[in-house]
Amino acid sequence: MNDLRLSQQNYEELFTNTSDAIWVQDMESNITLANEVCENSPAILFQN
């Protein structure tokens, strides 16, 4: 497995398995990616 693929796999596992809410926003504050913790947390409200 090359280094780039291994790095990507490690990032995906961290993003998926963490108990913390993680999301990515673009420059216009649109959420482009959010992990499952965000989706299941009543304390975090996301607008479409």
Backbone as CSV, one residue per row, in Angstrom:
resi,resn,N_x,N_y,N_z,CA_x,CA_y,CA_z,C_x,C_y,C_z
1,MET,0.861,-1.179,0.000,0.000,0.000,0.000,0.901,1.234,0.000
2,ASN,0.615,2.181,-0.881,1.479,3.355,-0.937,1.143,4.323,0.201
3,ASP,2.020,5.271,0.427,1.885,6.201,1.549,0.626,7.058,1.455
4,LEU,0.288,7.509,0.265,-0.894,8.346,0.099,-2.162,7.565,0.448
5,ARG,-2.275,6.355,-0.026,-3.454,5.524,0.256,-3.532,5.213,1.749
6,LEU,-2.421,4.913,2.379,-2.396,4.631,3.813,-2.820,5.859,4.611
7,SER,-2.341,7.024,4.217,-2.723,8.265,4.875,-4.218,8.513,4.725
8,GLN,-4.753,8.302,3.540,-6.180,8.484,3.292,-6.997,7.509,4.138
9,GLN,-6.574,6.281,4.217,-7.279,5.274,5.011,-7.272,5.644,6.494
10,ASN,-6.148,6.120,6.997,-6.053,6.536,8.401,-6.979,7.713,8.685
11,TYR,-7.035,8.675,7.781,-7.908,9.829,7.936,-9.370,9.397,7.959
12,GLU,-9.760,8.533,7.036,-11.142,8.063,6.968,-11.542,7.321,8.239
13,GLU,-10.650,6.507,8.780,-10.939,5.780,10.019,-11.093,6.744,11.187
14,LEU,-10.248,7.735,11.268,-10.352,8.736,12.328,-11.660,9.510,12.197
15,PHE,-11.985,9.951,11.013,-13.208,10.718,10.745,-14.448,9.910,11.100
16,THR,-14.450,8.645,10.767,-15.607,7.779,10.975,-15.743,7.306,12.416
17,ASN,-14.637,7.008,13.076,-14.684,6.345,14.375,-14.542,7.264,15.574
18,THR,-14.346,8.531,15.378,-14.190,9.448,16.502,-15.523,9.703,17.193
19,SER,-15.471,10.063,18.458,-16.696,10.425,19.177,-16.946,11.931,19.101
20,ASP,-16.076,12.647,18.403,-16.203,14.094,18.230,-16.913,14.418,16.920
21,ALA,-17.620,15.516,16.929,-18.244,16.005,15.703,-17.177,16.663,14.831
22,ILE,-17.125,16.252,13.575,-16.171,16.829,12.619,-16.935,17.164,11.352
23,TRP,-16.743,18.396,10.860,-17.343,18.767,9.590,-16.386,19.670,8.836
24,VAL,-16.638,19.745,7.532,-15.839,20.567,6.628,-16.779,21.573,5.984
25,GLN,-16.349,22.830,5.959,-17.136,23.893,5.332,-16.327,24.516,4.208
26,ASP,-17.049,24.953,3.166,-16.370,25.688,2.099,-16.295,27.172,2.463
27,MET,-15.808,27.979,1.577,-15.592,29.402,1.858,-16.899,30.180,2.044
28,GLU,-18.005,29.609,1.605,-19.313,30.249,1.777,-20.065,29.686,2.986
29,SER,-19.375,28.946,3.832,-19.922,28.313,5.047,-20.913,27.196,4.762
30,ASN,-20.878,26.639,3.558,-21.689,25.464,3.248,-20.971,24.225,3.778
31,ILE,-21.692,23.376,4.470,-21.098,22.143,4.970,-20.976,21.168,3.815
32,THR,-19.766,20.719,3.565,-19.521,19.823,2.441,-19.322,18.380,2.888
33,LEU,-19.024,18.187,4.177,-18.785,16.851,4.704,-19.003,16.884,6.212
34,ALA,-19.694,15.882,6.751,-19.912,15.794,8.191,-19.919,14.329,8.590
35,ASN,-19.350,14.042,9.765,-19.362,12.653,10.200,-20.686,12.313,10.880
36,GLU,-20.860,11.064,11.216,-22.121,10.573,11.771,-22.454,11.207,13.118
37,VAL,-21.452,11.578,13.892,-21.702,12.234,15.177,-22.494,13.519,14.953
38,CYS,-22.160,14.259,13.938,-22.897,15.487,13.610,-24.342,15.177,13.283
39,GLU,-24.546,14.141,12.524,-25.887,13.786,12.089,-26.771,13.320,13.238
40,ASN,-26.171,12.736,14.263,-26.933,12.154,15.366,-26.959,13.006,16.627
41,SER,-26.331,14.146,16.604,-26.247,14.979,17.801,-27.339,16.039,17.818
42,PRO,-28.188,16.024,18.853,-29.224,17.053,18.935,-28.657,18.439,19.274
43,ALA,-27.443,18.474,19.767,-26.825,19.754,20.144,-26.252,20.495,18.940
44,ILE,-26.090,19.802,17.834,-25.518,20.397,16.637,-26.600,20.510,15.588
45,LEU,-26.917,21.729,15.227,-27.961,21.964,14.251,-27.348,22.414,12.934
46,PHE,-27.680,21.730,11.878,-27.197,22.094,10.563,-28.377,22.508,9.709
47,GLN,-28.179,23.534,8.957,-29.215,23.997,8.042,-28.814,23.640,6.623
48,ASN,-29.823,23.305,5.823,-29.551,23.007,4.407,-29.550,24.289,3.620
